[in-house]
Amino acid sequence: MKNQTAKKIVLTACVAVYGVLVPVLELNNTHVFNPLWPSHARLHEVWQLLTNSALAGIVLWLAWSRGKIRTAAGLGMVPPAGFLAAFALAGFYGGSMRHTDGTELTLLGVNASGLIMSLAVTVLLYIAMTPSRNQLRKKLV
């Protein structure tokens, strides 16, 4: 991905997943308003949603206002990488991606959240590790 604007757009799509989409999907009776969840768990859920949305805002500000695309991508990987770590460790602490009614959102037989967050981490890692043309020119001079 050579074009800086294209990188910013793709980065925006990745962080919009946890900054906008996840909160929209979790402000319902399967998560935040789930009467089967302890109130303490719901507080932590809202805290996580607000923190991730705020971090997404900082990432977008770094990329679009400051032009710090690689830094933004690195920082932007934190929530989806954290999700993947929690997903991988779920067996150790009794976690699950199944809702209290036993359902699980899947795509092609794979947990949808795991698939989407894996894609986001991969794309953001690529952006974070790929220098811009200007950075490459400076190295050559």
C-alpha positions in Angstrom: 0.0 0.0 0.0 2.0 3.0 -1.3 -0.5 5.8 -1.0 -0.6 7.5 2.4 -4.3 8.4 2.0 -5.1 4.8 1.2 -3.3 3.7 4.4 -5.3 6.3 6.4 -8.6 5.0 5.0 -7.7 1.3 5.7 -6.5 2.3 9.1 -9.8 4.1 9.7 -11.8 1.1 8.7 -9.8 -1.1 11.1 -10.2 1.1 14.1 -13.8 1.8 13.3 -14.4 -1.9 14.1 -13.6 -1.6 17.8 -14.2 2.2 18.1 -17.7 2.2 16.6 -19.0 -1.2 15.4 -18.3 -3.2 18.6 -19.9 -0.6 20.9 -23.0 -0.5 18.6 -23.2 -4.3 18.6 -22.6 -4.6 22.4 -25.1 -2.0 23.7 -27.9 -4.5 23.9 -29.3 -7.3 26.0 -26.5 -9.7 25.0 -23.8 -7.6 26.6 -24.2 -4.2 28.4 -27.9 -4.7 29.3 -27.8 -8.5 29.8 -29.7 -9.2 33.0 -27.7 -12.4 33.5 -24.4 -10.5 33.7 -23.3 -9.3 37.1 -23.4 -5.5 37.4 -19.7 -5.5 37.9 -19.1 -7.3 34.6 -21.4 -4.8 32.8 -19.4 -1.9 34.3 -16.2 -3.4 33.0 -17.8 -3.9 29.6 -18.8 -0.2 29.3 -15.4 0.8 30.5 -13.7 -1.3 27.8 -16.1 0.1 25.1 -15.4 3.7 26.2 -11.6 3.2 26.4 -11.4 1.5 23.0 -13.5 4.2 21.4 -11.3 6.9 22.9 -8.2 5.1 21.7 -9.7 4.8 18.2 -10.2 8.6 18.3 -6.6 9.2 19.3 -5.4 6.8 16.5 -7.4 8.7 13.9 -6.2 12.0 15.2 -2.5 10.8 14.9 -3.1 9.5 11.4 -5.2 12.3 9.9 -4.1 15.4 11.8 -0.5 14.6 12.5 0.4 12.3 9.6 1.8 9.7 12.1 0.4 6.8 10.2 2.8 4.1 11.3 2.6 5.2 15.0 -1.2 5.3 14.7 -1.3 1.8 13.2 0.9 0.5 16.0 -1.2 2.0 18.7 -4.4 0.9 16.8 -3.3 -2.7 17.1 -3.6 -2.7 20.8 -7.4 -3.4 21.2 -7.7 -6.1 18.5 -4.4 -7.8 19.7 -5.8 -7.7 23.2 -9.0 -9.3 22.0 -7.1 -12.1 20.2 -5.0 -12.7 23.4 -8.2 -12.9 25.5 -9.7 -15.2 22.9 -6.7 -17.5 22.8 -6.6 -17.6 26.7 -10.3 -18.1 27.2 -9.9 -21.7 28.2 -7.7 -20.6 31.1 -10.3 -18.3 32.7 -13.6 -19.7 31.5 -14.2 -17.2 28.8 -16.3 -17.8 25.7 -17.6 -16.1 22.6 -21.0 -17.8 23.0 -23.8 -15.6 24.2 -25.8 -16.6 27.3 -28.4 -18.1 25.0 -25.7 -20.4 23.4 -25.5 -18.6 20.1 -22.2 -17.5 18.5 -21.7 -15.3 15.4 -19.6 -17.1 12.8 -18.4 -16.5 9.3 -17.6 -19.6 7.2 -17.7 -21.7 10.4 -15.1 -19.4 12.2 -15.9 -17.0 15.0 -16.6 -13.7 13.3 -14.9 -11.5 15.9 -11.8 -13.6 15.9 -11.7 -13.5 12.1 -12.3 -9.7 11.9 -9.8 -8.9 14.7 -7.1 -11.1 13.1 -7.6 -9.3 9.8 -7.4 -5.9 11.6 -4.2 -6.8 13.4 -2.6 -8.1 10.2 -3.5 -5.0 8.2 -2.4 -2.6 11.0 0.9 -4.5 11.4 1.5 -4.2 7.7 0.9 -0.4 7.9 3.0 0.0 11.0 5.9 -1.9 9.5 5.8 -0.4 6.0 7.8 2.9 5.6 6.4 5.7 3.4 8.1 6.7 0.2 9.5 9.8 2.0 11.0 7.6 4.7 12.6 5.4 2.1 14.0 8.4 0.2 15.6 9.8 3.4 17.3 6.4 4.0 18.8 6.6 0.5 20.2 10.1 0.8 
